[in-house]
Amino acid sequence: MKIRKSKSLTQSQPRAYEEPEHLTNPAIASLPRTFIYLNKSAYGFFDGFAKLAQSSKDWRYYEMATAHDAMVIEPQKLAELLIKMASEPS
């Protein structure tokens, strides 16, 4: 599969991981939490988060055998997973 570079893809900013998010709408607490682990990532950065999500009763956990940019590498499989997730009860 040939992967095309997109001008719209940019690197994540480090501050995105440093600044806490404050969610104030109480309805947020009722939304399901979902973690999609892209298990072919060369970074290993998300491995610990995946283990936490997988072992938690509060998170729905899914895995895809692809690298971190699933929307570029496996868009069809990612779309199928998202549709499946949307149809499942939370």
PyMOL commands that set and color helices and strands:
alter all, ss='L'
color gray80, all
select helices_A, chain A and resi 15-18+26-30+47-55+70-73+75-87
alter helices_A, ss='H'
color red, helices_A
select strands_A, chain A and resi 33-38+59-64
alter strands_A, ss='S'
color yellow, strands_A
deselect
rebuild
show_as cartoon
